[in-house]
Each structure stands twice: as C-alpha cells, then as structure tokens.
Amino acid sequence: MNFLRFLQSTPSELLGGRYKLIGQLGAGGFGETFLAEDCHLPGHPRCVIKKLKPQVSSTAGLRTAKRLFDTEANVLYLLGEHDQIPRLLAHFEHNEEFYLAQELIEGEPLNQELVNNRQWTEEQVVSLLDDILHVLTFVHEQGVIHRDIKPQNLIRRQHDSRIVLIDFGAVKQASVQLADPNSGPTRTISIGTQGYMPNEQIAGNPRFSSDLYAIGKIGIQALTGISPRHLAEDPQTGEVMWRHLAPQASVELVEFLEKMVRYDFRSRYATATEALTALKQLPIQPIARTATTPQPPIAPKVNQPNISPPPVVGQPSVSQPIEATAAFSQIASTPATEVNSTALWTGQSGSSPPESSPNSSASPHSAPSPTIATSIEASGASSVNSNRIPPASPTSATSRLATQPIGNPAPRPHPPSSSRINPNRLGRSALSSLALPAAGIIAIGLLIALFRPSATEPPALDPEVTDPEVIAPSPSEPQAPSASPSPDVNAQLTALLTEANQLREAKQFPQAIEQYDRVIALDANSSEAHWGKCYSLNRLLRPGEATIACDAALAINPNYAEALWSKGYALDLQQNPTEALTFYDRAIALKPDFAEAWSNKGTALFFLGRPEESLTALNKATELDPNLAEAWNNRGAVLWSLRRFDEAVNSVDRALQLQPDYQDALSLREQMRRMGR
C-alpha cells in the first residue's frame, strides 16, 4: 500500500480513532509498519503501528482472520509483561484491516554491532547469550516459540544496554494461515530468516530448540565475525562447519555453541532454561552490565591462520563457498522490505524521530544478512536512526541466490554470481535457514539459506580487459622498481602463476595464496596474481583482505573485469550489496557477456528489494550461459518470491537437468513439492 496515498485518503481521521500515522517504517509480505502518535494520551507519545495483511477477502475468511488475530494478540499482551519485550498497547480493526500498537523501543538492532569480519571476545559473546537466554526463558515458560530470532529482532536498548526481543512470529503465523483457510488450524507455514532457521522449522514444525538454534547461530556470528549466510554445512550430516573460523575459541564455548546448532533438534538443549544453565557452567564470566549505552562490543579482529574449511569427503565443492556463482536453495516470497513490528529510535534521548522517508533505500542486512536469501524477512526497516527511517534491510545469506562460484586459474575466475547463495557469498547451504512459503508467503531470507558454493568454472578471461602484465604489458603501465624480469625470471613467474591457478582450481586456497604471494614478490605488477589472491581470499571468507588484493589488481589494470567482479563479491560478503552492485555493473560494462557477473548482479538486486530487476539480470545470465545452473536456481527463487510459481518450478528443474546432484536445487525443489508444486 502506498503510504502517501493512505495518508491522503484519511486526512483528518485517526487510525482506530486514536493513532495518527506520521511515518512509514517499512512494508513486506506480512504487513506494513508505521511510526505513530497516540492522540489519546498527554504529550502524544510515539508508538509503532503494525498493519497485518490477511490473504483472504471472503466473509468467512475475515472471520477466521479476526479469531486468529485476537488469539495471537492476547499472547503478545502476555509476553509484554517482561521488561525486555515491547508492550502491546492495543490491537484493533479499522476498515476490515487488523492493527497492532506496540511500544517504541529506543536503541539499535544487534546487526549494527555484528560487523562483518570482526570477532567478539568470548566474554562479550557469553554476555550476549546470557542476556538473550534470560528473556527467552520467560518466553518459553509461557509456551511460546518466537520463530524469528535474528540480529534485527534483538534491540540493544539505549538506556540500559539490555537486549529487547521484538517481532514475534506468532502474529505473522496468524497472517500466513489466512492464505489458505481450508488448510485447518494445525497447518504451519515456515516463518523465519535464512541462516537462523533450523531444518524442522523449515519443514513447518518449530520447537523450543528451534529458537535456541537461532541464538547459537548469533553466538557463532559474534565469535567468528561471519554471517550465518556464509557458513557452509556438511552435506552428509547437515552440521554447520565453523570451528576453523574461530581457532581462538575455548573448547567449552565451542562445544556449547555446537550443541545449540545441532542439525537434529533432539541433540540440542531442549529449552532456554536448560541452555542458560549450561551457559552458566562455562568457565567464562559475562561482562558486567553498565547503565550507559556501550559501544558495540566488538573485539579487535583476530588474524586467522590460512586454513580452509575441513574437507567433506565425497562432496568437496559443496562444502566450500564459491565466489563466483551462487544458487538459490530456498524460496521466500515476502518482499525484501519486510519490517519488524517494533521500531526503534536511535537518536539522542529526548529528540524526536524524523518524518517518514518512504523512498529510503534498504540497508544491507548483516545477518544476513543475508542470505535473496536469508530469513528472511528483510526487517531492517524496523529500526530507525537519527537520519532517516530506513526500510527493512534485506536479509542475506549463503543461499541468497545461488551457490558460490569457485575460483579458477587465470583462464576462468569464478565470479561471485548470485554469490549471495554461495558460501563465499553466503557461505552456507543453509537448507535449514530457508523454506518455501506455502502460498508464496514467506520471508525473503528463506530464499538465501540454502545457497551453497558452486562448482561451476569461472568464465574465461578476456585478453582485452584482463591482466595486461600476463598478456601484453603496456609501456604506460606502472613498472616494478627493478628492471624487466629476465627470461629466466619470466619462466619462473609463468611456472609459479600456473601452479597458483591450478591450486585455486583445486580449491586449495591457502596454498594458492602462498604461490600468488611468491609471484607478487617477484613481480608486483602481476594483476593476475593479485586477482587470484583476491578470489582465493573470498573463498576463505576473508573479504577485507580480498578487497585489498583486488584493489591492487585494479590499480595495475582498472579495466580488469574479473577483479571488479571479485571485489563486488567481497563487498557482498561484507553486507554491502549497494556498492557491490556498482562493481558488478562495471564488470558487465567491460564484458557484456560476463554471465557470472550478471548472475551476481541479480542476487545483489534481490537483496536490495528489487526482485523485478533481479529477474531481468538472472534472465540475462541464463541467456548468456544456458548451462549456468546456479543462475537457473536463483532465478527460480526470485520467481517464487514474485509468486510466479510454475515458472519458478521450471527454472529449478532446469538447474537440476544441468546438474542433477546440485544439492541446493534439490533442496529447493523438495520444498516446492511440499507446497504442492
């Protein structure tokens, strides 16, 4: 619904006879969120209004909607008794539409603290887990499962730095059930966010331990500095592979987190109370809380050794992130602008939030961020900063759109095409993070969860726009301080570069980086070596270092399309799809037939809440390379989000024809079958 048109249609009418809407915080598949004033109370205090969108119009359907809405609202009233859960101020109907009025929380969402590539100390991680588990214990004691715990739904309250839990999935569930009144009250549709949602929840059977899985993922994200979207899963066991990303962590904390995120819910802690008891037994003391607003508890980045994820016997390509091409492994139909039901104001105490900014662009999801994929409700819009009221951030994830491409030797770099789905991009084939919406009503984040690394070879390098040092040095190019390499040195450089490219093709990225460094030591102007190093670092989920390497390649050859593409991928990994998109566009301008770059552009657009443009880019990718399975799979996920279900099925089927053992596509297709497609 157009917010301005809505205001114009009710110039003097108060919503529910009480609330004056003053700004839109966001909109999505489950409803719209507004900033409002309560005109019945002195001073007209501000609150948050959430408008729900029942997916029915019949009289019988609306009666069912009202019953479900009242039932779930009563649950929220009860939960609001806890100090760390926003109070539900009112629930009402207006013009046959349903609204919630909730307390406005002043603070910032946790995703603003979880800066990519920065690791928290163990004490900070334990403090965070302790705070979340205390409030979740109360929730579980009321017999309620949150169903959508993610950094965007955890608010660091300004006045006391406590974590406030917002945006319960219960009301979304009520809204989603209305999509099919004949399905009966026992039918459950997956609600959650890519990367933070376990397998049983994707299947529509959430449990208390499903919430614990999400909290465990948040703990791992804080400890490693890596979004769950970018964490790979063991294709044989489904377990998350992350230990190698936190070699500094104590055995006790690692074992606690691993139990929180077990693939089988029976192997996890059963309730928040049980998990909190286990947490308190760890030999790590949480940090004492302070009354003042703390700086984000981010520890200095720990230099990680050049180690790659443990190999997975039988399917090495699936266990590792792919930089170039990602594939959607999960489907979500909720727009990337889905927002939380409780907004926050992060301006100075006593100041007023800004007026609405309907055209604000979604800010990248940290978690996810991730992900076309990932949780998926892009609910970044629920938080408000002092400059604007942003729309919900798109969630990102390893399965954002596709499997991550794997880098090849010079002849074919793996582009981070829909790498939002790649492990590089999203890192995990989080089948457990995403799920198909029963009627196309599911958060976009779900799309991202299943993105895995791709085994597709990168496109061949274009001699006219690639490494001038390797192909034909130009007199105008910067030269190394020393004289031109002698024939013997040139032979040595060629041999080293060939070996480095072969190691990269074999996914032996740490060893490839060592060889690229040897090439660079002999010839600092080898743009191909700098690019190969960038690509390999992306595959190891070290986007900060990858950016430096790609910048070095581009300083030598600004028209190096593959380096532009890989830098875009590194920016995607750092939750910056807006800037990543500019690099994909530059790569495409240089190489219009760069299919992987088109595919990655499609994933970036999807995560920016631009699904129609995303589809156009993915169509172009499949037109340029009809055998690019990741692009077909990602295209299917985007089509599903647009509710073009038959086309979505056909697109995923095409991906499976090209690659019958494509796990992300197999998972996505299975979800579609469960939805009757």
N, C-alpha and C positions, 0 to 999 in steps of 0.2 A: 504494500500500500504506500502511496506517495504521501509523505508526512505533511508537506506543504498543502497539498490538496485536502488532507484530513483537517488541518487547522482552518483552512478557508471554509470548509463545509460546516464548521461549528464555531463561528466567530465569537459568540458570547456564551455558548453552552459549556458547562463544566462537565468533565467526564465523571459519570456516576453522581452528578450533582455536587461534586466536591473537589475534583482534581483538575488543575489547569496544566495542560501539557506545554512545556517550554523548550523542549529539545528532544530529538531522536538520538538514541544511543546506538541503535543497530536494528537489523532485521534479518530473519532467517526462516528456515522451513518450519520451525515450531512457533514462530510469532514475531512480534516486534517489541522493542524495549524503548521506553521514553523516560526522560527526566521530567518531573512534575512538581507542582506546588500544591500542598494541602490547604485549600482556602477555608477550611472549617476550623483550623487551629490558629492561635495567635502567632503572628510573625510569618505565617505561611511557610512552614518548614518544607524543605525539599525531600522528595522520596523518589522511588523508582516504580514505574508502572510497566507491567509486562502484559502485553495483549497476546492471547493464545489464538491459534488458528485451527479450529476443528475442521477436519477434512470431509465434512458432510454438510448437506443443506436441507435434508428432509426433516419433517417434524419429529419423526421417531428418532432420527439420528441426533437432533439437537437435544431431545430429552435425555438421551444417553450421555451426551456431552455434558449436560448440566450435572447429572448424577456423578459422573467420574470427576468432574471439576470440583464439585463440593467435597467429595471424599478426599481427594489429594490436597485440597486447600486446608482441610482440617489437620492433615498430617503436618503441613508446614507451620500451622499455628502452634502445634505441639513442639516441634523442633525449635521454634523461635524462642523458647524459654531458656535455651542455652545462650550464654553470653557470647559465644563465638559462632553463632548462626544468626543471620539477619532476621529480624522480626517480620512476620507477615502482618501488615497493618490492616488490610481489608481485602476481601475478594468480592467481586460483583459482576453483574451483567450490564451491558449497555448496547442497545440496538442489536440484540441477539449475538453479541460477541462477549468473550469472557476476559476478565482483567484481574490482575493481582497488584496490590500496592505493597511495596516492601521497603524496609529501612534502607536508607542510603549509607553505605559504608565509606568512610574516608580512609584511603590508603592506596596501595599499589598491588597489582596482581603479582604473584610469585614469579611468573615468567619473566618479569623485568629484572629479577635478581639472578635467574639462571642464565647467565651469559655463556654463550657457546664457547667451548674451548677453555673455560676457566673452571678450576676444581675447588670445591669447598674442602675445608678441613673436616676430619672425622667428627670433631666436637660440634661443628656447625651442622653437619648432617644429622647427627643424633638429636641435637636440639630441635631441628625442624621436624623430624619424625615424632619426637616426643609430643610436640605441640599438636600436630595433626591427629595423632592417635588418641590423645585425650578427648578431643571433640568428637572423633569418630566413635569412640567408646559409647558416648551418650547416644549418638545416632543409632548404633546397633542395638543398644538396650531398649530403644523404642520400637525395635523390629523393622527398622527402615534400612534399605540399601541405597546409598547415594547414586551410584551408577554412572557418574561422570566426574570423578575426581581427576583433576589435571591442574597444572600450574595456574591457568587462567581462572580457575574456580577457587583458588586459595588466595585470600587477600591479606597482605601484611597491614594490619590496622595501624593508622598513623599515631594514635595517642598512646598506645602501649606495646606496639610491635607484635601483638599476638596474631596468630593465623585465624582468619574467619573463613568458614566453609560456606560457599554460596552455590546457587544454581543447581538444586537437586533435580535429578532426572524424573522424579515422581510426576511432576506436572507435565513434563514432556511426554511421559508414558501415557498420561490421560489423553493428551492431544493426538498422539500417534494411534492409539487404539480406535479413535474415531474414524480413521481412514477405512476401516472395514468392520462395521458394526456386526456383521454376520459371523465374525471370527470368534465371538464369545469373549467373556471377560478374562479367560485364562490365557489367551494368546498374548505372547510378549514379543515385542519388536526390539531389536538391539538398539540401545541408546548408549552413547559413549564416545570416546575420542581415540583416534588412531594412536597406537603406541602405548596407551594406558589401559586398554580394554582386553581382558583375557579371553581365551577361547570359549569358555562356557557362556560368557556374556554375549559374545558374538552370535552364539547359537540360540540366544534368547532365554537363557537360564541363569540369570545373575544370582550370586550368592554373597554372603558377607565377605567371604575371602576374595571376591572379585574386587571389592574396594581396597583390600589390602594389597592386591596385585598392583593396582594403580599407584598406591603410596610407595610401594617398593620401587617401582619404576622411577618415581620422582626422586627417591633417595639415590638411586644409581645415577640419574641425570646430574644431581648435585655433586656426587663423588667423582664422576668421570668428566663432567663438562660436555657430555654428548647427549643430544636429544634422543629419546626412545625411538624416534622415527629412523634413526641412523644405526640402531643396534641390530645386528644380524641374529638370526635364530638357527639353531642346529636343525637341519632339515630332517634328521632322523628322530630326534627327541622333542623338538619344539622348544627346548630350553633356550633362554636368552644367553648369548655369548658376550660377556662384558668384562670378565676378570682381567684380561690382558690390557684393558684400558685404565685400570686403577691398580697398578702394581704396588703403589704405596699404601694401599688399604690393609688394615689388620685382618687377620683370618676371622676373628669373631664377628666383625661388622660385615664382611663379605658373606659369611655363612647365614647371618640373619637376613640380609637382603635377598640372597638366593632362595631362601625358604619363602620369602614374601612373594616372589615372582615365579614360583614353580608352575610349569605348564599344567600339571594335574592339580585341580583345586584341593583334592584330598591330601596333598602333600604340603599345602600351605598352613599357616596359622588359621584357625577356624574363625576367630572373631578378633575385633580390635583389642578387646581386653587381654586375650592370650598374647597377641603381638606386643602390646605395651608391657606386659610382664616380662617377656623375653628381652625386650629392649633395655629395661632397667637392670637386667643382669649383665649387660655388656660392661667390660672394664673401661668404658669411655664416659666421661661425665659431660652432660649437656652444659652449654654456656648459660650462665645466669642471665635472666632477662633484665632489661633496663626499661625504665618508663619512657625514655625518649625514643624518638624514631631512629633506628640504627641505619647505617649504610648497608647496602646489600651485603650479606655475609659471604663474600666471595674471597676465597683464598688465592694467593698468587698461583699462577699456572705452574703445574709441575711438569718439568721436562720428561716426557715419556720416552722410554727406550724405543729404538726402531724395531718394534715387534709387531707382527701381523697377527690377526685372529687365528686361533688354533685351527688347524686344518680339519675339515669334516670329511671323513672317509666316504668316498663314493660320489660326493657332490661338492667338490671344492668351489665351483663357480657360484653356487647358491649361497655358500656360507660367507662369501666376501662381498663387500659393497662394490657396485660398479659405478664408475664415474659417469660414463657417457650416456647410457640409456637406462631409464627406469621404467618399470611397468606397473600399472595399477593392479594391485592384487586384491583390493577391497573396494566396495562400492558405497558411496554415500550420496544421498540425494539432497541433503539440506544445503542451501547456498553457503558459500564461504563467508557470508556476512552474518551467520547465526551469532546471536549475542547472549551473554549471560543475563539472568533475570535481575541481578542486583548490580547496580553500577557503583563506581567508586569515584570519589573526587580527590585528586592528589594535589590540589593547590594548597596555599597556605591556610592554616587554621583561621576560620572566620571569614574567609573570602568566599565569593560565590562562583559556582561553576559557570562556564561560558554558555552562550546560547548554542542552540543546536547547529550542527555542521553536517547536514545531510550528505554533502559531497566529499566528506573526508575519506581518504583512502585507507583501506585496511592496513594495519600494521602487521608485519610478519609475525607469525606465530612462533613462539620459542619452542615451544614444545613441540613445535612442534609443526610442533610445532607442527607437522608438521602435521609426514607425512604422509593436491587433490586428496590427498590422503589424510589422514590422520585424524580423528576423533570426532570426533570430529566435528564438532561444531566449531566453526571458527568463531569463538566467542570473544575475541579480543575486544569487541565493542562494548563489553560490559564495564570496562574500566575507563575512567576519564582522567585526562591530565590537565594541567593548568593552561594548556594552549588550545586544546580542542576536545571535542567528544568524538573519539575515533570509532569507526565501526568495528565489528568483531574482527579479530585477526584470523586469518586463515590458518588452519592447522596444517602442519607439515609433517612428513614422516617418511620413513624409508620407503614405504609403499605408496608414496604420494601418487605417483602416476605410473611408475614402472620400475623395472629392475635397473640397478645401476650398471652402467656400462663398464666394461673392464678395459683398461688402457692397453694399447698395443704398441708395438715398436713404431718407429718413425713412420712407416708406411700407413698405419691406421690407428690414430689415437682414439680411445673410447670416449665419445662425448658423453657428457652428463645429461643426456636427453632426459626425458622425464625423470631425471635422476631423483626426483622427489620420491621416487619409489625405490631408488637404488639404495643400497646400503651406504654407498658414498653419500648419496643424497639423503636417503632416509635411513639407510643403514639396516633396517630390519625387515624381514619379510614378515611383518607382524600380522600374521593371519589372525592372531589374537587381538590385534588392535583395530581391525576393521570388520565391518559386516554390511551386507546388503540390506537396504531398507526394505521392509515388507512391501510397502507400496511406494517405494521411492522416497520414503520419508525418513531420511537418516542423515546424520551429520556428515559433512564432507570429510571430516577427519577419518572416517571409517575407510574411505577410499584409499587412504595413504598407508594404512597399517601393513598391508601385505606387500608393499614394494620391496623387491629384492634386487641384489646385484644382477646384472645381465651378463650373459656370456657372449654377447654379440661383439664382433670385432669393430674397432673404430673405423671411420671412413678413411680412405686413402688420402694421404697428404697431397695438397695441390702444390706442385712445384712452383707455381707463380706466386703463391702467397704464404708459403711455409718458410722453413728455415733457410735464409739466404746464405748462411755460413756453410751449410752442408751442400746446398745445391749450386749456388754460384755467387760467391761473395762479391759485393759491390764496393767499389773504391770509396763510396761515400759512407759506408757503414763504419761504426767505431771499430778500431783495430786494437788488438791486445797490445800491452805495453812493449812486448818483445817483438822481435822480427817475425815474419810469417813462419809458420811451422815448416820444418824441413820435410823432405819426402818421407824420411823415417818416422818423424813425429806424426805426419798425416796418416801414415799407415797404422800407427799405434792408436790414433784417435778414432779412425774408422773401425778398428777391431773392438775398442772399448765401447763405442757407441752401439755397435751391432750387438755386443754381449748385453749391454744395458737394456736395449729394446727387447731382446729375447727373454731376459729375466722379467721384464714388465709384462710381456705377453703371457708368461708362465705364472703370473700373479705372485711372483716372488719380489714384492715391492721393497722391502728393506734392503735386499741385496741389489736391486735395480738402482735404488737411490745412491748406494755406495759407488756403483760404477758411474752413474751420472756425475757424481762429485769428482771422480777421477778425471772424467772428460773435461769438466769445467776448470779443474786445476791446471790442465794443460792448455785449454783454450776457453777463456772466459766469454768469448763471443759466440759460442755454440748455442744458438737459440733452441735447437732441437733438444739438447741436453737439459736446458733449463725447463723446457716444456715437459719432457719425460719425467723430470723430477717432480714438477707440479702435479702431473697426473697421478704419479705413484703416491705422493703425499695425500692427495684427495682420497685415494683408495684406502689409506691408513687412517682416515678421519682426522687429518691434521690440516684443516683448511687455512689456518693462519699462516703456516709455513708454506703451504701450497700457493697462497696468494703472492708471497714474496718471490717464489720461483717463477710463477707466471709473469709477474711484473718484470723480472729480469729478462725473460724471453721477449716480452713486448717492447722493452727498452731497446733491444737489438733489432727487432723486426716488428714494428707496430701493426703490420698487416698480416700477422700470423693467426689465421682463423682458428686453428686448433687451440692455441694458447688463450685466445679470447673466450672460446667455448669453455675451456677448463677453468679459467678464472671465474666465469659465470657460475660454474658448478661449485667452486669454493665459496662463493658468496651465498649460494643457495644453502650450502651446509651451515653457513653462519646466520641462517634465518634472514637473509636479505634478498628476497625474490625480486623486489623492485629494481635494485641495482644489477642483480644477476640478469634480469631481462634485457638491460641495455647492452650487456656484453654478448648475449645470445644474438641480439639484433645486429650488432657489429660483425659478428662472425658470419651471419647469414648474408649481410651486405657484401662481404668479401667472397663468400661461397654460397650462392643462392641454392645450390643443390646439396647443401650440408644437412642431410636428413636428421642426424642425431641432434644437431643444434635446433632444428625445427621442433623436434620432439621435446627437448628440454624447455624450449620456449613455451610449448603447450602446458607443461607442468607448472611453470612459473606463473603463467596467466591464470591457471586454475586456482592456484593458491592465493592469488590476488583477488579472487572472487569474480573472475571474468571468464566463465565457462564457455560462452559462445565463441570468444576469440581463441580460447584454448582449443576448442574443437577444430577451428579453422587451421591452427598451426599443426595439430596432430594429423588432420587430413592431408596437409601438405607433406608431412613426414612420411606417411604411408604411400603417398603418390610418388615421392622421390625414391623411396626404398620399400617396395611392396613386401619385402621379406623381413622387415624390422618388426619382430614380434612384440617388443616392448611398446612400440608406438600403437600397435593394434590393441594391445591390452589396456593401455592408458586411455586410448580413445573410447574403449568400451566403458571404462569407469566414468568418463566425462559424460557420455551419452546417457548412462544410467542416472547421473545427477540431474540431467535435463529431462528425465522421465521418458526418454525415447528407448523404452525397454527392449523392443525387438531388435533394433539396430545395435544396441549395446551387446546383446547376446551374440549377434552375428560377428561383431568385431572381436569379442573374446574368443569365439570359436575359430576365427581366422588366425589369431595368435597361436592357438593350440595346433592348428594344422601345420603351421610353420615350425613349431617347437613342441611336440607332444608331451615332453617331460617338463614343461615350463610350470614350475610349482605355483607361482603367483597367479597365473592364468587358470590353473586347475582349481586353486582355492576360490578364485573369484567366480568361476563357472559353477562351482558347487553351491556357493551362496545364492546364485541366481536360481539354481534348480530348487533350492529350499523355498524360494519365493514364488515358485510355480512357473518359472520361465525356462 
